[in-house]
Each structure stands twice: as C-alpha cells, then as structure tokens.
Amino acid sequence: MPKAKEQWEEEAIERFRKYLGEERSTTYAITGRDVVVNLTTGENFDYQLQAQDGTKVAAEIFRLVESGEDLARGKVWGSMIDHLKKELLNRGVKGYLISTPEFTIKKKEIPAYSSKLAIELEQAIKNNSEVEKFKYGGFEFHRFKDLDTVVFSSHSGARSIDPHGTAAARLAEKLPKKNQQVSVQDHERILLVVSWAMFVDGNDTIRALSGFDFSEFQNVDKMFFEAREGQFALVYDRSVVDAIKGKQPIAGLPATQLMLQYMRYQLGDKKQEAFDYVKTVTSLTGSINWLADDGAKENLISFGEELLAKDLIDEALWIVRQLHNDPSPNPDGTNDKDDPKGEFNYHTRILRGEDANIITTVRGHLCWLMMKMVAKNQPQYYTEIIDIMTRYLKEDNLYIRIQASFMLIELWGRRRATRNQDGSAFTWKDDERQYIRQLALDTIRANRSYARVMEALLQIFNKVRDLNEDEAEEMLNLFLATNDDEVNNDLAAFVVYFALFREADSQYYGGKFNPDKFIALLKEQIKNGAPSISDSIAWHLWKILVDKVLPYEVIKEYLPLFLEGKYASGAMTKLALIIEELSKTVPDDAAVLYERALESLENYLKTKPKDGYQYYIEGTEEVLPILAKEPKRLLAVVGRLKNIWMAEKQIYIGNIAIIFGTYQLVPAEHKKEMKKAFKVIYDEMKTVNPLLQDVDWTK
C-alpha cells in the first residue's frame, strides 16, 4: 500500500497546481499519487496532474536542503538566537543588527550560555553607545535608530555561504534518481524543487543547472523552483537546452528569459558552446538585440578576453562589432532603464567628483576588451578600434570617456614604436600615429572641467613624454587647474620630469627642450603648491636621491624651498626622509635642513589652532650626533625640541634617551657643561610628564 504523502508535499503540489493553471490559463486537477512507472523496481512519481483537454503532467517533488552538517549547525544557531534575542529584549536592548560568530555549544547548554552572553553583550552596547558600528568578542553591532527589536545575522566568517555550490551539490545527488522516477510516456515530466536551503534562490539554481549535461537526464522536460511559498521560477526547460545545442532561436517569454540566464552563466563559465550559439543566432536574426541581458553581454565580453589570450583576435573583434553601440550605459549619461534612481549611474558620480574605479556596464567592459586588443600589437585592427574609441572619448557619458582613455593610453605608448619585443616590425600607419597624438591633447583640453576624467587622462604620459615646451606647459597647467588632490599626487612626477629629465631625453625625442620654465614651475609648486603636490614632489626627490638617479648637487637647491612656503606636514615627513638619507653622505647639509625644518614647525605651531596629536618629528636621532661637534647648535636644537614638545601636547620628538645622551658626544671640554644644561631641560619635561623615558646621566 502506498505510503501517505507528507503534509509539506500536499501543500506544495496544491500551490504548484494553482500556479501552473494560472500560467497556462487552464485548470489542473490532481488525478494520481505515487504513480508507478516501473513495476519491477517500483519507481513512481509523486503526482499526476491533468487538464480538461486531457494533457497530463508527471510531477516529482523534492526538497533542496543543505548538507546534514550545515543543517545541524543552522539548528544550533537558530536555537541559540531564539534564546539570546529573548534575553536581550527582556533587558531592554533593541535597535541593533548583530552579526554573530559560529556557536559551538551543546543544545542543553544553550539557555544558560545565552543568559550569560546577553549580560556581556548588553554591557558592550552600553560601552559603545555613542558609535554606530563596533565589534566585540566576534560579534559585530550595527545600530538602527528606528528598529524596535534586535535582529541577528550569521557572521560572514562563521560559515561558508555558497548558494550556487549548495544547489549544484544537492541537484547532482538528486537528479539521477528523479530522472528515473519520471520515466513515463504521454506526460509532460516536471520536477518541482522546494527550497529548504538558506540563501538559495532560483537564479542560483539556474546557474547550477546551466552547467549540467542533461543528455544524462532525458526524461526531465522542465524543472520549477519554489524559493518561497507560492514563488515559482522556471529553472530548466528541455526546449532551451535543445535550442542551445541545435543553435536555434527560441520563442516564448518564459523560455526566452531562461535561455538568457543560461547564456549569462554559460558564457561566464567560458563555454565555447554558448559563444557558438550567440554567434549563430545573431547571424540568423541579423543583430545581437535578442541577447537582452546585460549580464550575458558582459560575460560575452569576458569570453572575448579568453579569445584574445588564444590570439583569436578576429573572434574578439566580432564581439566588439556587435556591442559597440550597446545602450549600456546611456551615451547621454541619463539613468539606465533598470536603474531609474541612478544608484549605479557612474556618469553622475564623476560629475560630483567621486571616484568611479569599477568596470561595469556593457560598453565599460568592452573598452577593456578593446584595450587588450591594442596590446596584442596588431595595427591592422587599430583603425576600427580608433573609430569607436574616438566616439567614446567625445560622448556625454563621462564614465565611458574614462574607460575609453585606457585604450588611448595603450595607443599613445605605441606611437613611436617600430619593433615588437621579438624584433619583428611594428608597422602602423603614420597618419594614425599622428592622429592619436593630437587626439590625446585635444581630449585633455576638452575634459579640463572633470577632475576624475583628467586623473585618468594623466596616465597617458606614463610611457612616452615627447611633448615640446609649449605642449608640456599647456598640459601641466591644465592638470594643475583641476586643483584636485588625486590629480596632483600623480602630476608631481611629471612636474619633476619636465624640470629635471626632459632636456636629456631630447636625444630620443628630437628637437631642443629648454627646461627653465619647468624648473620655475617645480620651485613654485614646492613653495606654494597644494599640499598634495608638494608632498608628492618631496617623495619623488627622495626617491631620486635614494636610487642615485641624479647627483645630489642637482636636487640640492630644491630642498630648502619646502621650508619657504606654507607649512605642509606631508611634505615635511618626506623631507625628514631626505634628511635621514643626507645624514649618511652630506651630514652638514642634513643638519642645516633639520634645523630649518624644526624652526619652520615651531613657527607654524605658534599660529595654527590646536588640533591634537597631529605632528611628530623625524630624523632627530640621525642629526643630533652630527651637531655634537658644535655644542651651541646642539643645545639650541634640543631647546627647540623641548619647546615644541611642551607646546604641542608632548608630541613625539624622537628617542628621549638618544636625544639627551648626545651630551656624551660633544668635545670633552664642553661635556660637563652640556650635561648640566641638558639635565635642566630634561627635568623640566619630566615635571610635565613623570612617565617620560629615563636617561642614564651616570656616564
């Protein structure tokens, strides 16, 4: 006698019966349960549905559950949370989302443990009542003002959440058996999957099934997935799989939508069969408009990168030709249809000066594919790429301008090339080389008002810097005019280059180059430039010194200039590195720079508003031994260090023991006097801070 169906099965088939009838504008009745399909083995399917016209459906139901280990862990977590939430609410704790670690505790210990834990968490919340987010003991707390309860979530590190993997693993276990159970003729054979797994939805199931070989499951016609009660999604349709294998278009909305999702995931998995299908259907229909899924298009472009890696450039170019006019993102910068509020409109973010360092949208991805095509060093493809790139660089959408700039960077860097790395000829049309040069300069001029676009365009000059004097002056001033910290940070390298290196590079670039105006610009930016550019210039000069790219005498005149303009803490920090380096080679110069830097800081601190522990002094340990040969200078510097320390909340001025220990290094006839003077200074500081580092005065 057949075993009675479980309640969840009866409820699930009733929901599905109604759903299927509504979708197909008919009524289905349940006309059989546990219908036997093989008398020998006893194989059967769960329910037979029948419409008024006599069509029959063989429906086999199963639950998609996580592994036994995951289920057990989930039960412990759920039980623990039930108790912990009750304890916290009883204590008046509310308004928090709490992300938990994994609980490894026996079931019988949960009540006592949750009571103890609630006390700890309540105290942690009280201790952090002024902050919106904080962590304590593996828990993460997020405060929500209007939340009238306390909500828990599983910590991201507590368990591995892989919805796609969960679906794939469970389906791989179930499908062979379920395929046998619906081995029946004259029926539409449907598997109904009811989700009992956390976080798994229809898309996860589709992604999993898109990688299955359904030639092994010939009895299954369709599969539906119920993520929540009454929420059904078509996740498999044999007609879709057959159409993909047969490279034929698909009609009908549900099947078309499913096909697009299969394409998205199969292209994402780099399946050649999916790419062949896209090419064939596009040829049959006359355009790629049928591939109405941005995710599928973006994965198609990623597949193009795989083609390039195999030197299949023509195949990759086919993708470019199909998608270069795609409306994602809108060329005019307006919101896309699927983003009516503009939450992902990077054009508007760039207009606001925000970063948009992300590869997104169809044409955003396409720009990177074309950039990689340029890098293949096959100039016969450049003409077509240049045409698309030029249009992108001039369109209203600033995000696309930025993405297109990366193609321009690659082309700019190849303008002067005549040989490939393997020695073969790099033959590129001269008129296109000249066009790229002029296009780059014109593009910079056209984007002077958009800091984020200018930031990207600045990288054009990383490889080839063959600008003449007038061009270099114009370009540097255009970038300086953005007054943007990110631009300035990168621009500093070019200011240094055109002042100190470009003249020597004339042997490569041809023509004469007078650096005088650029030397003047470098000096001006050191003294009066924005802190972001003076800071970066100081770093580059330090690097030149450390790497011995230029003799010290060449950069010597620029170092004191950092002390003539407005005080900038970032530049001073880099100058301290320079002082430390000079102390090894030209100690007298290092000492002079240190003294002037100390004076500059002291004068600045007299005028600036108090802002806490913002400053510290570097290089002290390296310079004071140098000054020891001149006791008066040494005493003056230590006195100044003390004054700064006293005035600025006891900032870090160096190792106290080393500072005051330098009295031992002065000439013998001054040692006793210096020790006495130093001890007076030290005792004054010790009075202010009794915890000041001890000094050995016995030597």
C-alpha positions, 0 to 999 in steps of 0.5 A: 500500500502506498505510503501517505504523502507528507503534509509539506508535499500536499501543500506544495503540489496544491500551490504548484497546481494553482500556479501552473493553471494560472500560467497556462490559463487552464485548470489542473486537477490532481488525478494520481499519487505515487504513480508507478512507472516501473513495476519491477523496481517500483519507481513512481512519481509523486503526482499526476496532474491533468487538464480538461483537454486531457494533457497530463503532467508527471510531477516529482517533488523534492526538497533542496536542503543543505548538507546534514552538517550545515543543517545541524549547525543552522539548528544550533544557531537558530536555537541559540538566537531564539534564546539570546534575542529573548534575553536581550529584549527582556533587558531592554536592548533593541535597535541593533543588527548583530552579526554573530560568530559560529556557536559551538555549544551543546543544545542543553547548554544553550539557555544558560550560555545565552543568559550569560552572553546577553549580560556581556553583550548588553554591557558592550552596547552600553560601552559603545553607545555613542558609535554606530558600528563596533565589534566585540568578542566576534560579534559585530553591532550595527545600530538602527535608530528606528528598529524596535527589536534586535535582529541577528545575522550569521557572521560572514566568517562563521560559515561558508555561504555558497548558494550556487555550490549548495544547489549544484551539490544537492541537484547532482545527488538528486537528479539521477534518481528523479530522472528515473522516477519520471520515466513515463510516456504521454506526460509532460515530466516536471520536477518541482524543487522546494527550497529548504536551503538558506540563501538559495534562490532560483537564479542560483539554481539556474546557474547550477543547472546551466552547467549540467549535461542533461543528455544524462537526464532525458526524461526531465522536460522542465524543472520549477523552483519554489524559493518561497511559498507560492514563488515559482521560477522556471529553472530548466526547460528541455526546449532551451537546452535543445535550442542551445545545442541545435543553435536555434532561436527560441520563442516564448517569454518564459523560455526566452528569459531562461535561455538568457540566464543560461547564456549569462552563466554559460558564457561566464563559465567560458563555454565555447558552446554558448559563444557558438550559439550567440554567434549563430543566432545573431547571424540568423536574426541579423543583430545581437538585440535578442541577447537582452541581458546585460549580464550575458553581454558582459560575460560575452565580453569576458569570453572575448578576453579568453579569445584574445589570450588564444590570439583569436583576435578576429573572434574578439573583434566580432564581439566588439562589432556587435556591442559597440553601440550597446545602450549600456550605459546611456551615451547621454549619461541619463539613468539606465532603464533598470536603474531609474534612481541612478544608484549605479549611474557612474556618469553622475558620480564623476560629475560630483567628483567621486571616484568611479574605479569599477568596470561595469556596464556593457560598453565599460567592459568592452573598452577593456576588451578593446584595450587588450586588443591594442596590446596584442600589437596588431595595427591592422585592427587599430583603425576600427578600434580608433573609430569607436574609441574616438566616439567614446572619448567625445560622448556625454557619458563621462564614465565611458570617456574614462574607460575609453582613455585606457585604450588611448593610453595603450595607443599613445605608448605605441606611437613611436614604436617600430619593433615588437619585443621579438624584433619583428616590425611594428608597422602602423600607419603614420597618419594614425600615429599622428592622429592619436597624438593630437587626439590625446591633447585635444581630449585633455583640453576638452575634459579640463572641467572633470577632475576624475576624467583628467586623473585618468587622462594623466596616465597617458604620459606614463610611457612616452613624454615627447611633448615640446615646451609649449605642449608640456606647459599647456598640459601641466597647467591644465592638470594643475587647474583641476586643483584636485588632490588625486590629480596632483599626487600623480602630476608631481612626477611629471612636474619633476620630469619636465624640470629635471629629465626632459632636456636629456631625453631630447636625444630620443625625442628630437628637437631642443627642450629648454627646461627653465620654465619647468624648473620655475614651475617645480620651485613654485609648486614646492613653495606654494603648491597644494599640499598634495603636490608638494608632498608628492614632489618631496617623495619623488626627490627622495626617491631620486636621491635614494636610487642615485638617479641624479647627483645630489648637487642637482636636487640640492637647491630644491630642498630648502624651498619646502621650508619657504612656503606654507607649512605642509606636514606631508611634505615635511615627513618626506623631507625628514626622509631626505634628511635621514638619507643626507645624514649618511653622505652630506651630514652638514647639509642634513643638519642645516635642513633639520634645523630649518625644518624644526624652526619652520614647525615651531613657527607654524605651531605658534599660529595654527589652532590646536588640533591634537596629536597631529605632528611628530618629528623625524630624523632627530636621532640621525642629526643630533650626533652630527651637531655634537661637534658644535655644542651651541647648535646642539643645545639650541636644537634640543631647546627647540625640541623641548619647546615644541614638545611642551607646546604641542601636547608632548608630541613625539620628538624622537628617542628621549634617551638618544636625544639627551645622551648626545651630551656624551658626544660633544668635545670633552671640554664642553661635556660637563657643561652640556650635561648640566644644561641638558639635565635642566631641560630634561627635568623640566619635561619630566615635571610635565610628564613623570612617565617620560623615558629615563636617561642614564646621566651616570656616564 
